[in-house]
Amino acid sequence: QVQLVESGGGLVQAGGSLRLSCAASGRTFSRYYMGWFRQAPGKEREFVAAISRSGTADYTDSVKDRFTTSRDNAQNTVYLQMNSLKPEDTAVYYCAANTAVGISKFSGAYPYWGQGTQVTVSS
């Protein structure tokens, strides 16, 4: 079982940048497929990005060309670099992990979740 801890959230003006980190426990991080999701107040949790074991990434359309996810297996960490932030990006951001399903846009594919980190983008 893996434990995930997100960090890096905060308050930023529109057009600004933030980098989220998700640190994973254990020695088998390289075996995990990692996902990023977000949940805004009153809305369902939605897919943001995912990265495979080898570093192949997928993004939801609304963040393509603005967000980049990457991983450092030696540091047991996955990152979400967020540029050109918009007020509609405001949400709690979660990282998630699975070992068997692969890159997935569906939250149910990920059995392991972090506690979330708040991102607030002011206009």
ZAMARZA-190351 format. One record per atom (N, C-alpha, C): atom name; x negated, y negated, z negated. Coordinates in steps of 0.05 Angstrom, whole numbers, m for minus. Layout:
  torza      c1      c2      c3
     CA       X       Y       Z
...
***
This chain:
  torza      c1      c2      c3
      N     m17      24       0
     CA       0       0       0
      C     m18     m25       0
      N      m9     m46      14
     CA     m25     m70      16
      C     m10     m93       2
      N     m24    m110     m10
     CA     m13    m135     m22
      C     m23    m158      m5
      N      m4    m177       0
     CA      m9    m199      18
      C      m5    m225       2
      N     m23    m244       5
     CA     m21    m270      m8
      C     m26    m292      12
      N      m5    m308      17
     CA      m8    m331      36
      C     m18    m356      22
      N     m31    m373      37
     CA     m40    m399      26
      C     m42    m418      50
      N     m45    m444      43
     CA     m50    m464      64
      C     m26    m481      71
      N      m3    m475      60
     CA      20    m491      66
      C      18    m519      53
      N      36    m537      61
     CA      36    m563      50
      C      54    m582      65
      N      50    m608      60
     CA      65    m629      73
      C      48    m642      94
      N      58    m645     118
     CA      42    m657     139
      C      61    m674     157
      N      51    m694     169
     CA      67    m711     187
      C      70    m697     214
      N      91    m703     228
     CA      95    m693     255
      C      70    m699     272
      N      62    m679     287
     CA      39    m681     304
      C      13    m671     290
      N      15    m666     265
     CA      m8    m657     250
      C     m13    m627     252
      N     m32    m618     236
     CA     m40    m590     237
      C     m42    m578     209
      N     m38    m552     208
     CA     m43    m537     183
      C     m54    m510     192
      N     m69    m497     174
     CA     m78    m470     179
      C     m69    m453     155
      N     m52    m434     160
     CA     m44    m415     140
      C     m63    m391     139
      N     m67    m381     116
     CA     m83    m357     112
      C     m66    m336      98
      N     m72    m311     104
     CA     m58    m289      90
      C     m80    m269      83
      N     m86    m267      58
     CA    m106    m248      48
      C     m94    m222      40
      N    m106    m200      48
     CA     m95    m174      43
      C    m114    m159      24
      N    m102    m143       7
     CA    m117    m126     m11
      C    m124    m100       3
      N    m143     m86      m9
     CA    m149     m59       2
      C    m171     m59      22
      N    m179     m35      30
     CA    m202     m32      48
      C    m194     m23      76
      N    m168     m23      81
     CA    m159     m13     107
      C    m145     m34     123
      N    m152     m59     119
     CA    m139     m81     132
      C    m139     m78     163
      N    m160     m67     173
     CA    m163     m65     203
      C    m142     m47     215
      N    m129     m30     198
     CA    m109     m12     208
      C     m81     m25     210
      N     m78     m49     199
     CA     m52     m62     198
      C     m47     m80     222
      N     m22     m78     232
     CA     m11     m98     250
      C       1    m119     232
      N      m5    m145     239
     CA       3    m167     222
      C      24    m185     236
      N      43    m194     221
     CA      63    m212     232
      C      66    m237     215
      N      75    m258     228
     CA      83    m283     215
      C     112    m288     220
      N     127    m294     199
     CA     155    m301     201
      C     159    m327     186
      N     182    m340     191
     CA     189    m364     175
      C     219    m364     170
      N     226    m378     149
     CA     254    m381     142
      C     259    m409     132
      N     276    m423     147
     CA     284    m450     140
      C     309    m448     122
      N     314    m469     107
     CA     338    m469      89
      C     364    m464     105
      N     379    m445      96
     CA     405    m439     109
      C     403    m424     135
      N     379    m415     142
     CA     375    m400     166
      C     364    m373     161
      N     366    m355     181
     CA     355    m329     178
      C     325    m329     182
      N     311    m309     172
     CA     283    m307     176
      C     278    m301     206
      N     258    m315     217
     CA     253    m312     246
      C     224    m306     251
      N     219    m291     272
     CA     192    m284     281
      C     177    m309     291
      N     152    m310     284
     CA     135    m332     294
      C     112    m321     311
      N      97    m302     301
     CA      74    m291     315
      C      67    m264     304
      N      52    m249     319
     CA      41    m224     309
      C      15    m218     323
      N      m2    m202     310
     CA     m28    m196     321
      C     m33    m166     316
      N     m44    m153     337
     CA     m50    m125     335
      C     m76    m120     321
      N     m82     m94     318
     CA    m108     m87     306
      C    m132     m98     322
      N    m129     m98     348
     CA    m151    m107     365
      C    m151    m137     371
      N    m130    m151     361
     CA    m130    m180     364
      C    m111    m190     385
      N     m96    m172     398
     CA     m76    m182     417
      C     m53    m195     402
      N     m45    m218     412
     CA     m25    m234     397
      C       0    m238     414
      N      22    m243     400
     CA      48    m249     413
      C      60    m271     397
      N      76    m288     410
     CA      87    m312     398
      C     116    m315     406
      N     132    m327     389
     CA     158    m336     397
      C     155    m360     415
      N     173    m364     433
     CA     170    m385     454
      C     167    m413     442
      N     180    m418     420
     CA     180    m445     409
      C     153    m454     398
      N     135    m435     394
     CA     109    m442     382
      C      85    m436     402
      N      92    m424     425
     CA      70    m419     444
      C      57    m445     452
      N      31    m444     455
     CA      14    m468     462
      C      10    m487     438
      N      23    m481     415
     CA      18    m498     392
      C       6    m482     368
      N      14    m457     366
     CA       5    m440     344
      C     m14    m418     355
      N     m33    m411     338
     CA     m51    m389     345
      C     m56    m372     321
      N     m52    m346     324
     CA     m58    m328     302
      C     m84    m313     308
      N     m99    m307     287
     CA    m124    m293     290
      C    m129    m277     265
      N    m148    m259     266
     CA    m154    m242     243
      C    m184    m239     240
      N    m192    m236     215
     CA    m220    m230     208
      C    m219    m205     191
      N    m224    m183     203
     CA    m222    m157     189
      C    m243    m155     167
      N    m266    m167     170
     CA    m286    m166     149
      C    m278    m181     124
      N    m261    m202     128
     CA    m251    m218     106
      C    m223    m209      97
      N    m212    m188     110
     CA    m184    m179     103
      C    m164    m202     105
      N    m167    m219     125
     CA    m150    m243     126
      C    m139    m247     155
      N    m115    m256     156
     CA    m103    m264     181
      C     m96    m294     179
      N     m98    m308     201
     CA     m94    m337     201
      C     m72    m345     220
      N     m59    m367     214
     CA     m41    m379     233
      C     m48    m409     235
      N     m61    m416     257
     CA     m67    m444     262
      C     m44    m457     275
      N     m34    m478     263
     CA     m10    m492     273
      C     m17    m521     280
      N     m14    m527     305
     CA     m20    m554     315
      C       5    m567     326
      N       4    m593     330
     CA      27    m608     341
      C      53    m601     326
      N      51    m601     300
     CA      74    m593     284
      C      98    m611     288
      N     121    m600     286
     CA     147    m614     290
      C     164    m611     265
      N     182    m629     260
     CA     199    m626     236
      C     214    m599     236
      N     221    m589     260
     CA     235    m564     261
      C     218    m540     254
      N     192    m544     250
     CA     174    m522     240
      C     176    m520     210
      N     190    m538     197
     CA     192    m537     168
      C     206    m511     159
      N     193    m496     141
     CA     203    m470     132
      C     184    m459     112
      N     192    m437      99
     CA     174    m420      84
      C     163    m400     104
      N     137    m398     105
     CA     123    m380     123
      C     113    m355     108
      N     119    m332     120
     CA     111    m307     107
      C      93    m291     126
      N      74    m277     115
     CA      59    m257     131
      C      70    m230     123
      N      67    m211     141
     CA      77    m184     138
      C      59    m164     151
      N      61    m139     143
     CA      43    m119     154
      C      57     m93     158
      N      48     m79     179
     CA      57     m51     183
      C      33     m35     195
      N      35      m9     191
     CA      13       8     201
      C      21      25     224
      N      47      27     230
     CA      56      47     249
      C      71      36     273
      N      85      14     269
     CA     103       4     290
      C      88     m12     311
      N      68     m26     303
     CA      54     m44     322
      C      65     m72     321
      N      58     m88     341
     CA      68    m115     342
      C      98    m114     346
      N     113    m127     328
     CA     142    m127     331
      C     153    m155     323
      N     174    m162     336
     CA     188    m187     330
      C     209    m183     308
      N     213    m158     300
     CA     234    m152     281
      C     223    m149     253
      N     235    m164     234
     CA     225    m164     207
      C     227    m136     194
      N     247    m121     202
     CA     250     m94     191
      C     227     m75     198
      N     211     m82     217
     CA     188     m65     224
      C     165     m68     205
      N     167     m87     187
     CA     144     m92     169
      C     152     m86     140
      N     141     m66     128
     CA     148     m59     100
      C     133     m75      79
      N     112     m89      87
     CA      97    m104      67
      C      98    m134      73
      N     103    m150      52
     CA     108    m179      55
      C      93    m194      34
      N      84    m218      41
     CA      74    m237      21
      C      96    m252       8
      N      89    m270     m10
     CA     108    m286     m25
      C     118    m311     m10
      N     103    m318      11
     CA     111    m341      27
      C      96    m367      18
      N      93    m385      37
     CA      81    m411      31
      C      98    m432      46
      N     103    m454      32
     CA     121    m475      43
      C     106    m493      62
      N     117    m497      85
     CA     107    m517     105
      C     129    m538     109
      N     122    m563     104
     CA     141    m584     108
      C     129    m605     127
      N     144    m610     149
     CA     134    m629     169
      C     153    m653     169
      N     142    m676     162
     CA     158    m701     161
      C     158    m715     188
      N     180    m729     193
     CA     182    m743     219
      C     172    m771     217
***
